[in-house]
Amino acid sequence: MATEKTVATNRKAYYNFIIDRKMEAGIVLCGTEIKSIRAGKVSLAGAFARSEKGELWLSNTHIAPYECGNRYNHEPTRLRKLLMHRDEINELTGKVAEKGYALVPLRVYLKDGLAKVELGLAKGKKIHDKRESIARRQAEREIDRTLKMRRVKR
């Protein structure tokens, strides 16, 4: 059974985008990057994936330099290649070519000791969609609060 440990999540992605589909991709890392990932020094704020010459690349992902590293430490925001099957890459590239779709990293996690990225095929939300999701979330909180109060009173 595969063990997973989530290292970083992109909470803004769920607020700014409607996620249609989720897929798993491996990351090509160099040097001390895996040690920084295991230490949880990853930020997905503003990160995105793009297709270039039939390959997927992860941009704007910040992996902090390893504290105990030496002069061969890695560049924090370098481009990182994503590993997926060719047919999956072609499918995602076709969808991204459609109007309004983007590839957004949702989380970075460790699966059996290997670093993985969960990519979401996402469509941008309009302002009214964001307001609607905020209102729905607040209504759910209010319902939960009311139910909890009723359970306590009995």
N, CA and C of each residue as an Amber inpcrd file, in Angstrom:
protein
   462
   0.8330000  -1.1780000   0.0000000   0.0000000   0.0000000   0.0000000
   0.8770000   1.2400000   0.0000000   0.5480000   2.1890000  -0.8450000
   1.3440000   3.3990000  -0.9910000   1.0710000   4.3700000   0.1570000
   2.1510000   4.8940000   0.7270000   2.0000000   5.8820000   1.7860000
   2.2490000   7.2690000   1.1930000   1.3910000   8.2120000   1.5700000
   1.5060000   9.5810000   1.0700000   1.6340000  10.5510000   2.2290000
   2.4920000  11.5470000   2.0410000   2.6340000  12.6240000   3.0140000
   2.5860000  13.9330000   2.2420000   1.5510000  14.7240000   2.4680000
   1.4270000  16.0030000   1.7800000   2.4220000  16.9880000   2.3680000
   3.2010000  17.6130000   1.4770000   4.2360000  18.5510000   1.8900000
   3.7440000  19.9910000   1.7560000   3.0840000  20.3080000   0.6360000
   2.5930000  21.6670000   0.3980000   1.3080000  21.6070000  -0.4140000
   0.3990000  22.5290000  -0.1330000  -0.8400000  22.6200000  -0.9030000
  -0.9910000  24.0330000  -1.4480000  -1.7150000  24.1280000  -2.5510000
  -1.9820000  25.4110000  -3.1850000  -3.4420000  25.7650000  -2.9030000
  -3.6800000  26.4090000  -1.7590000  -5.0420000  26.7120000  -1.3440000
  -5.6850000  27.7600000  -2.2440000  -4.9020000  28.6630000  -2.7890000
  -5.4300000  29.6980000  -3.6800000  -5.9760000  29.1040000  -4.9770000
  -5.4660000  27.9520000  -5.3810000  -5.9230000  27.3350000  -6.6260000
  -7.4050000  26.9900000  -6.5440000  -7.8480000  26.4980000  -5.3940000
  -9.2540000  26.1380000  -5.2370000 -10.1440000  27.3780000  -5.1760000
  -9.5730000  28.5070000  -4.7810000 -10.3360000  29.7420000  -4.7210000
 -10.4230000  30.4030000  -6.1030000  -9.3250000  30.3860000  -6.8520000
  -9.2640000  31.0900000  -8.1350000  -9.7010000  30.2570000  -9.3290000
  -9.7680000  28.9380000  -9.1930000 -10.0570000  28.0720000 -10.3310000
 -11.1250000  27.0400000 -10.0040000 -11.7980000  26.5800000 -11.0270000
 -12.6830000  25.4230000 -10.9350000 -11.8600000  24.2460000 -11.4450000
 -11.6270000  23.2640000 -10.6010000 -10.7790000  22.1280000 -10.9550000
 -11.6540000  21.0660000 -11.6320000 -11.3570000  20.7860000 -12.9100000
 -12.1140000  19.7850000 -13.6530000 -11.5660000  18.3760000 -13.4450000
 -10.2510000  18.2510000 -13.4240000  -9.6310000  16.9350000 -13.3650000
  -8.3020000  17.0350000 -12.6180000  -7.9420000  15.9780000 -11.8970000
  -6.6740000  15.9310000 -11.1720000  -5.8320000  14.7860000 -11.7150000
  -4.5230000  15.0360000 -11.8270000  -3.5940000  14.0120000 -12.3120000
  -2.3050000  14.0740000 -11.5020000  -1.6240000  12.9390000 -11.4510000
  -0.3690000  12.8360000 -10.7150000   0.7920000  12.9030000 -11.6990000
   1.8430000  13.6240000 -11.3020000   3.0530000  13.7080000 -12.1160000
   4.2720000  13.6240000 -11.2070000   5.3270000  13.0150000 -11.7110000
   6.5930000  12.9900000 -10.9880000   7.3770000  14.2550000 -11.3010000
   8.3740000  14.5710000 -10.4780000   9.2000000  15.7610000 -10.6840000
  10.6500000  15.3280000 -10.8450000  11.3450000  15.9390000 -11.7980000
  12.7790000  15.7110000 -11.9370000  13.4750000  16.7150000 -11.0230000
  14.1750000  16.2030000 -10.0190000  14.8450000  17.0470000  -9.0340000
  16.3500000  16.9170000  -9.1690000  17.0610000  17.8960000  -8.6420000
  18.5210000  17.8140000  -8.6670000  19.0690000  18.0730000  -7.2670000
  20.1760000  17.4520000  -6.9760000  20.9250000  17.7180000  -5.7500000
  20.1330000  17.6480000  -4.4740000  20.0650000  18.7790000  -3.7840000
  19.5030000  18.8270000  -2.4380000  18.0130000  19.1580000  -2.4150000
  17.3670000  19.1980000  -3.5730000  15.9480000  19.5820000  -3.6180000
  15.0500000  18.6140000  -2.8390000  15.3300000  17.3320000  -2.9200000
  14.4810000  16.3580000  -2.2300000  14.5830000  16.5350000  -0.7130000
  15.7580000  16.9290000  -0.2230000  15.9190000  17.1500000   1.2140000
  15.1020000  18.3580000   1.6640000  15.0510000  19.4010000   0.8390000
  14.2300000  20.5680000   1.1610000  12.7490000  20.2310000   1.1110000
  12.3610000  19.3900000   0.1520000  10.9580000  18.9800000   0.0490000
  10.5700000  18.1660000   1.2770000  11.4200000  17.2390000   1.6850000
  11.1250000  16.4380000   2.8830000  11.0310000  17.3020000   4.1290000
  11.7550000  18.4290000   4.1300000  11.6980000  19.3580000   5.2650000
  10.4880000  20.2850000   5.1700000   9.7480000  20.2110000   4.0670000
   8.5420000  21.0120000   3.9100000   8.7870000  22.4300000   3.4360000
   9.9150000  22.6900000   2.8210000  10.2790000  24.0430000   2.3870000
   9.8660000  24.2820000   0.9320000   8.5650000  24.1110000   0.6480000
   8.0340000  24.2580000  -0.7040000   6.8960000  25.2630000  -0.6880000
   6.8510000  26.1150000  -1.7090000   5.7510000  27.0630000  -1.8610000
   5.1950000  26.9610000  -3.2760000   3.8840000  26.7860000  -3.3790000
   3.2220000  26.6840000  -4.6750000   2.4900000  27.9700000  -5.0560000
   2.6830000  29.0370000  -4.3010000   2.0010000  30.2990000  -4.5840000
   2.4470000  30.8260000  -5.9490000   1.5170000  30.9870000  -6.8480000
   1.8220000  31.5040000  -8.1760000   2.4080000  30.4830000  -9.1280000
   2.4420000  29.2280000  -8.7450000   3.0370000  28.1890000  -9.5880000
   2.0610000  27.7550000 -10.6750000   2.6120000  27.3130000 -11.8060000
   1.8070000  26.8020000 -12.9030000   2.6410000  25.8270000 -13.7160000
   1.9590000  25.0180000 -14.5220000   2.6470000  24.0730000 -15.4000000
   2.3550000  24.4760000 -16.8460000   3.3090000  24.2340000 -17.7210000
   3.1140000  24.5570000 -19.1330000   3.7510000  23.4830000 -19.9940000
   3.2550000  23.4040000 -21.2020000   3.7610000  22.4330000 -22.1510000
   4.7160000  23.1270000 -23.1170000   5.8600000  22.4750000 -23.3380000
   6.8530000  23.0400000 -24.2440000   7.5590000  21.8970000 -24.9720000
   7.4090000  21.8450000 -26.2800000   8.0390000  20.8140000 -27.1170000
   7.6660000  19.4020000 -26.6620000   6.4040000  19.1980000 -26.3170000
   5.9310000  17.8730000 -25.9310000   6.2990000  17.4410000 -24.5210000
   6.7870000  18.3720000 -23.7000000   7.1380000  18.0680000 -22.3200000
   6.4190000  19.0370000 -21.3990000   6.1730000  18.6100000 -20.1820000
   5.5470000  19.4840000 -19.1890000   6.6160000  20.0400000 -18.2530000
   6.5000000  21.3460000 -17.9560000   7.4500000  22.0190000 -17.0890000
   6.7060000  22.7390000 -15.9780000   7.2330000  22.6760000 -14.7850000
   6.6620000  23.3450000 -13.6210000   7.4080000  24.6490000 -13.3940000
   6.6790000  25.7700000 -13.3900000   7.2860000  27.0930000 -13.2400000
   6.8370000  27.7420000 -11.9320000   7.6620000  28.6470000 -11.4340000
   7.3720000  29.4660000 -10.2530000   7.1460000  28.6640000  -8.9720000
   7.6190000  27.4640000  -8.9070000   7.5560000  26.6950000  -7.6660000
   8.8340000  26.9840000  -6.8870000   8.6660000  27.4310000  -5.6640000
   9.8260000  27.7850000  -4.8550000  10.1650000  26.6400000  -3.9010000
  11.3260000  26.0420000  -4.1130000  11.8710000  25.0440000  -3.1920000
  13.1080000  25.6830000  -2.5780000  13.0300000  25.9680000  -1.2910000
  14.1010000  26.6990000  -0.6070000  15.4110000  25.9140000  -0.6650000
  16.5470000  26.6190000  -0.7460000  17.8370000  25.9250000  -0.7140000
  17.9900000  25.1600000   0.5980000  18.6090000  24.0020000   0.5130000
  18.8170000  23.1580000   1.6840000  19.7970000  23.8500000   2.6230000
  19.4220000  23.9560000   3.9020000  20.2180000  24.7020000   4.8680000
  21.6090000  24.1150000   5.0700000  21.7040000  22.7970000   5.0430000
  22.9990000  22.1450000   5.2590000  23.7230000  21.8720000   3.9410000
  23.2280000  22.4370000   2.8640000  23.8500000  22.2250000   1.5540000
  25.1420000  23.0190000   1.4210000  25.8650000  22.7230000   0.3560000
  27.1310000  23.3980000   0.1210000  27.0080000  24.3050000  -1.1070000
  28.0840000  24.5970000  -1.7590000  28.0550000  25.4990000  -2.9060000
  27.3210000  24.9040000  -4.1070000  27.0240000  23.6070000  -4.0750000
  26.2960000  22.9690000  -5.1710000  24.7820000  22.9410000  -4.9200000
  24.3190000  23.8120000  -4.0240000  22.8970000  23.8960000  -3.7280000
  22.1300000  24.3130000  -4.9810000  20.8470000  24.0540000  -5.0080000
  20.0260000  24.2980000  -6.1960000  19.4820000  25.7220000  -6.2400000
  19.0410000  26.1310000  -7.4290000  18.3650000  27.4040000  -7.6400000
  16.9130000  27.2620000  -7.1630000  16.4060000  28.1460000  -6.3000000
  15.0830000  27.9470000  -5.6950000  13.9070000  27.9150000  -6.6750000
  13.9000000  28.7550000  -7.7080000  12.7260000  28.8440000  -8.5850000
  13.0090000  28.3740000 -10.0070000  13.8960000  27.4470000 -10.1740000
  14.2240000  26.9760000 -11.5280000  13.0700000  26.1810000 -12.1360000
  13.0850000  26.0240000 -13.4540000  12.0910000  25.1890000 -14.1290000
  12.3540000  23.7320000 -13.7830000  11.2780000  22.9990000 -13.5220000
  11.4100000  21.5800000 -13.1970000  10.5650000  20.7600000 -14.1510000
  11.1540000  19.7280000 -14.7060000  10.4440000  18.8800000 -15.6520000
   9.4890000  17.9510000 -14.9080000   8.2900000  17.7780000 -15.4760000
   7.3070000  16.8690000 -14.9080000   7.2760000  15.5890000 -15.7220000
   7.1040000  14.4740000 -15.0460000   7.1190000  13.1700000 -15.6870000
   5.7050000  12.5910000 -15.7390000   5.2210000  12.3640000 -16.9650000
   3.9120000  11.7560000 -17.1860000   3.9970000  10.9110000 -18.4490000
   2.9870000  10.0730000 -18.6550000   2.9330000   9.2850000 -19.8740000
   2.6320000  10.1910000 -21.0610000   3.1310000   9.8320000 -22.2150000
   2.9860000  10.6430000 -23.4320000   1.5170000  10.9290000 -23.7510000
   0.6480000   9.9260000 -23.6360000  -0.7590000  10.1440000 -23.9610000
  -1.4180000  11.1080000 -22.9730000  -1.0120000  11.0800000 -21.7080000
  -1.5390000  12.0300000 -20.7300000  -1.0940000  13.4530000 -21.0470000
   0.1760000  13.6010000 -21.4350000   0.6980000  14.9210000 -21.7970000
  -0.0530000  15.4610000 -23.0100000  -0.2520000  14.6160000 -24.0170000
  -0.9680000  15.0580000 -25.2140000  -2.3990000  15.4630000 -24.8940000
  -3.0530000  14.7080000 -24.0290000  -4.4260000  15.0220000 -23.6350000
  -4.4890000  16.3680000 -22.9010000  -3.5720000  16.5780000 -21.9500000
  -3.5520000  17.8310000 -21.2070000  -3.2160000  19.0140000 -22.1080000
  -2.2660000  18.8240000 -23.0190000  -1.8860000  19.8890000 -23.9360000
  -3.0620000  20.2940000 -24.8160000  -3.8340000  19.3030000 -25.2670000
  -5.0230000  19.5960000 -26.0700000  -6.0580000  20.3840000 -25.2890000
  -6.2610000  20.0240000 -24.0250000  -7.2300000  20.7370000 -23.1880000
  -6.7720000  22.1620000 -22.8910000  -5.4610000  22.3360000 -22.6450000
  -4.9300000  23.6650000 -22.3330000  -5.0420000  24.5820000 -23.5490000
  -4.9560000  24.0010000 -24.7410000  -5.1000000  24.8020000 -25.9630000
  -6.5140000  25.3610000 -26.0880000  -7.4940000  24.7000000 -25.4560000
  -8.8520000  25.2260000 -25.4480000  -8.8980000  26.5050000 -24.6190000
  -9.9120000  27.3010000 -24.8700000 -10.0340000  28.5880000 -24.1990000
 -10.3010000  28.4270000 -22.6970000  -9.4910000  29.1030000 -21.9020000
  -9.7550000  29.1960000 -20.4750000  -9.1700000  28.1220000 -19.5860000
  -8.5040000  27.1070000 -20.1230000  -7.9350000  26.0530000 -19.2790000
  -6.4870000  26.3470000 -18.9330000  -6.0860000  25.8970000 -17.7480000
  -4.7130000  26.0440000 -17.2860000  -4.3350000  24.8130000 -16.4760000
  -3.0440000  24.5550000 -16.3760000  -2.5340000  23.4740000 -15.5310000
  -1.9870000  24.0930000 -14.2490000  -2.5980000  23.7400000 -13.1350000
  -2.2410000  24.3370000 -11.8510000  -1.7950000  23.2280000 -10.8980000
  -0.6270000  23.3810000 -10.2690000  -0.2370000  22.3960000  -9.2460000
  -1.0730000  22.5930000  -7.9900000  -1.7020000  21.5170000  -7.5300000
  -2.5760000  21.5960000  -6.3670000  -1.8450000  21.2550000  -5.0780000
  -0.9440000  20.2730000  -5.1440000  -0.1790000  19.9110000  -3.9510000
   1.0840000  19.1820000  -4.3580000   2.0660000  19.2190000  -3.4730000
   3.3030000  18.4460000  -3.6020000   3.2820000  17.4590000  -2.4560000
   3.5600000  16.2060000  -2.7630000   3.5240000  15.1820000  -1.7230000
   4.5830000  14.1290000  -1.9920000   4.8760000  13.3580000  -0.9440000
   5.8280000  12.2540000  -1.0390000   5.0380000  10.9640000  -1.0790000
   5.3050000  10.1390000  -2.0770000   4.6270000   8.8590000  -2.2300000
   5.7010000   7.7850000  -2.3350000   5.7870000   6.9530000  -1.3330000
   6.8170000   5.9160000  -1.2560000   8.2190000   6.4950000  -1.4250000
   8.4620000   7.6670000  -0.8430000   9.7800000   8.2870000  -0.8760000
  10.0540000   9.1260000  -2.1070000   9.1320000   9.1660000  -3.0760000
   9.3190000   9.9430000  -4.2950000   8.4460000  11.1930000  -4.2570000
   8.9840000  12.3020000  -4.7510000   8.2210000  13.5500000  -4.7820000
   7.2790000  13.5360000  -5.9810000   6.0330000  13.8750000  -5.7270000
   5.0070000  13.9120000  -6.7740000   4.2720000  15.2450000  -6.6950000
   3.6720000  15.6300000  -7.8280000   2.8520000  16.8290000  -7.8990000
   1.4750000  16.4200000  -8.3760000   0.4400000  16.9380000  -7.7260000
  -0.9160000  16.7190000  -8.1990000  -1.2950000  17.9390000  -9.0300000
  -1.4930000  17.7130000 -10.3350000  -1.8560000  18.7840000 -11.2540000
  -3.3640000  18.8140000 -11.4240000  -3.9040000  20.0030000 -11.5420000
  -5.3280000  20.1540000 -11.7900000  -5.5470000  20.8460000 -13.1180000
  -6.4340000  20.2770000 -13.9180000  -6.8560000  20.9220000 -15.1540000
  -7.9430000  21.9060000 -14.7310000  -7.6450000  23.1890000 -14.7980000
  -8.4810000  24.1880000 -14.1560000  -8.9740000  25.2450000 -15.1340000
 -10.1350000  25.7670000 -14.8020000 -10.7200000  26.8660000 -15.5540000
 -10.9030000  28.0210000 -14.5840000 -10.5410000  29.2240000 -14.9940000
 -10.6030000  30.3830000 -14.1100000 -12.0150000  30.7230000 -13.6710000
 -12.1470000  31.1190000 -12.3960000 -13.4500000  31.5310000 -11.8620000
 -13.6640000  33.0140000 -12.1290000 -14.8890000  33.3780000 -12.3370000
 -15.2750000  34.7790000 -12.4300000 -15.5120000  35.2980000 -11.0050000
 -15.6390000  36.6100000 -10.8540000 -15.8240000  37.2000000  -9.5260000
 -17.1040000  36.6880000  -8.8730000 -18.1880000  36.5660000  -9.6630000
 -19.4380000  36.0980000  -9.0670000 -19.3470000  34.6410000  -8.6210000
 -18.5310000  33.8370000  -9.3060000 -18.3180000  32.4500000  -8.8770000
 -17.6050000  32.4110000  -7.5310000 -16.6290000  33.2940000  -7.3470000
 -15.8900000  33.3440000  -6.0860000 -16.8190000  33.7410000  -4.9400000
 -17.6640000  34.7340000  -5.2050000 -18.6170000  35.1730000  -4.1690000
 -19.5870000  34.0520000  -3.8130000 -20.0140000  33.3200000  -4.8230000
 -20.9470000  32.2040000  -4.6020000 -20.3060000  31.1170000  -3.7440000
 -19.0430000  30.7960000  -4.0300000 -18.3800000  29.7540000  -3.2440000
 -18.1420000  30.2170000  -1.8030000 -17.8670000  31.5010000  -1.6000000
 -17.7010000  32.0330000  -0.2350000 -19.0220000  31.9430000   0.5140000
 -20.1160000  32.3280000  -0.1440000 -21.4300000  32.2770000   0.4910000
 -21.8150000  30.8410000   0.8390000 -21.5270000  29.8920000  -0.0520000
 -21.8320000  28.4800000   0.1950000 -21.0330000  27.9650000   1.3930000
 -19.7670000  28.3310000   1.4650000 -18.9170000  27.8960000   2.5700000
 -19.4220000  28.4490000   3.9000000 -19.8220000  29.7310000   3.9110000
 -20.3450000  30.3300000   5.1340000 -21.6490000  29.6780000   5.5600000
 -22.5110000  29.3420000   4.5930000 -23.7770000  28.6710000   4.9170000
 -23.5210000  27.2960000   5.5240000 -22.5480000  26.5650000   4.9740000
 -22.2080000  25.2450000   5.5160000 -21.6740000  25.3600000   6.9390000
 -20.8600000  26.3750000   7.2080000 -20.3440000  26.5960000   8.5620000
 -21.4820000  26.8840000   9.5350000 -22.4250000  27.7260000   9.0940000
 -23.5650000  28.0820000   9.9410000 -24.4140000  26.8480000  10.2610000
 -24.6540000  26.0000000   9.2750000 -25.4140000  24.7620000   9.4820000
 -24.6890000  23.8560000  10.4670000 -23.3770000  23.6930000  10.2700000
 -22.5950000  22.8620000  11.1850000 -22.6410000  23.4070000  12.6100000
 -22.5360000  24.7390000  12.7590000 -22.5920000  25.3670000  14.0740000
 -23.9380000  25.1060000  14.7520000 -25.0200000  25.2490000  13.9800000
 -26.3560000  25.0380000  14.5230000 -26.5470000  23.5920000  14.9590000
 -26.1110000  22.6510000  14.1130000 -26.2340000  21.2350000  14.4650000
 -25.4090000  20.8930000  15.6950000 -24.2490000  21.4710000  15.8030000
 -23.3850000  21.2110000  16.9510000 -24.0230000  21.7390000  18.2330000
 -24.6310000  22.9220000  18.1500000 -25.2940000  23.5090000  19.3210000
 -26.4720000  22.6490000  19.7670000 -27.2150000  22.0960000  18.8150000
 -28.3520000  21.2410000  19.1610000 -27.8880000  19.9630000  19.8390000
 -26.7800000  19.3960000  19.3700000 -26.2520000  18.1610000  19.9730000
 -25.8020000  18.4070000  21.3950000 -25.2120000  19.5680000  21.6440000
 -24.6860000  19.9090000  22.9690000 -25.8390000  20.1070000  23.9430000
 -26.9310000  20.7250000  23.5160000 -28.0640000  21.0250000  24.4060000
 -28.7890000  19.7770000  24.8580000 -28.7860000  18.7320000  24.0880000
 -29.5200000  17.5070000  24.4500000 -28.8590000  16.7580000  25.5220000
